[in-house]
Amino acid sequence: MWDELREVSVRRWALLGLAFCVLMIMVALGLEHLADLEPCPLCIFQRVAVLAAALVFAIAAIHNPEGRGGAFVYGLLGLLAAAGGIGLAWRHLWLQSLPADKVPSCGPGLDYMMDMLPLQQVISQVLTASGECADISLRFLGLSLPGWTLIGFVLLALIPLGMLLSLIRARRSGYRWMDVPPAD
């Protein structure tokens, strides 16, 4: 199995990651437009994390670096984007787990904040006090949407981890991380 993992190209890893990101965004947009579920500010931030990962994977697929250094950089950036999404989804779940009297008050809408406040203050306000994010609008198989999003981000993180693990395996086989993989 490890030998097959080492031989998977950066482009294949990246296309797999990009396809998963597209699937996550399609589900989010479907829930918004077909099920009429309005996304809260944390939901929107989670979409931004998916789009950031998609951008990394799209650039990696186009670039398809032959050296191991490119795979390392794209793997690390993809992992950072997925980790950001995991943190946001975790925060969202935490807000939903609070008792009603402990939920922060709802602030102004995200559109209003984006128009009136600097970006740094908008991010800070959404991450610290978004009472509307504590509402559970839908459960599927016992999990709320942020729970499913957390699972999606964990699965997404496996793709750049696969890139990075293939580099570790290649290095243990005697190749330096900057070498071009051998032609079979």
NORPEHU-V344376 format. One record per run of one state. SS is the DSSP state (a for helix, b for strand, c for the rest). FROM is the first residue (numbers start at 0). TO is the last residue. Records with the same first field share a line. If there is no record, write none. Layout:
SS = FROM-TO / FROM-TO
//
This chain:
c = 0-0 / 7-8 / 33-39 / 63-65 / 97-98 / 102-108 / 116-117 / 128-129 / 134-137 / 140-141 / 172-178 / 180-183
a = 1-6 / 9-32 / 40-62 / 67-96 / 99-101 / 109-115 / 118-127 / 130-133 / 144-171
b = 66-66 / 138-139 / 142-143 / 179-179
//
